[in-house]
Amino acid sequence: MKAFAAVLIILSCGSMGVIVAGSYAQRVHHLRELLRFLHLLESEIQFSRTTLPKFLAGQAPLFSGVVGRFLAVLRQGLEEGQGDSFQAIWEQGLALLADNGLPSAALEDLRACGAALGRSDAAEQCKHIQRALFRLEQALAAAEEERSRYQRLWQYLGFCTGLLLVLLLI
């Protein structure tokens, strides 16, 4: 019975460490997806000049996770037509991204990018998107560095904490 309890403690602590370690990998994935979306948006603005609701309706199903939900919020807000400005709808989507660990510096640039979308000419919109892309690439590099540094640490820390608890209880 004690052995079963010891294994349970080690596995539960270890799984908590794995969950925390997984959050570092998720942040990198979310940033890559957001970069991919902004690259597509920039090329769409420069070359095709498709309206934003049509673009979002076509692209939203291609993205998964938090970025997919972000695009779904944008698409739904534009389709419902409740009279909200695009910037207000963009802010709702950014709140979703902020809840999922997007760095605040990148959020500020995305906020400025959302304010410029649809309000200025294509060159100005692309300039704002480029600024957001640059900040997101910096955030991605930092997130990859954090992931490589902390992912294994949290995994080991979880299992070692469980082992330490078992040793203290025995």
Secondary structure, DSSP 8 states (H G I E B T S, - for coil): -HHHHHHHHHHHHHHHHHHHHHHHHHHHHHHHHHHHHHHHHHHIIIII---HHHHHHHHGGG--HHHHHHHHHHHHHHHHT-S--HHHHHHHHHHHHHHTT--HHHHHHHHHHHHHTTTS-HHHHHHHHHHHHHHHHHHHHHHHHHHHHHHHHHHHHHHHHHHHHHHHH-
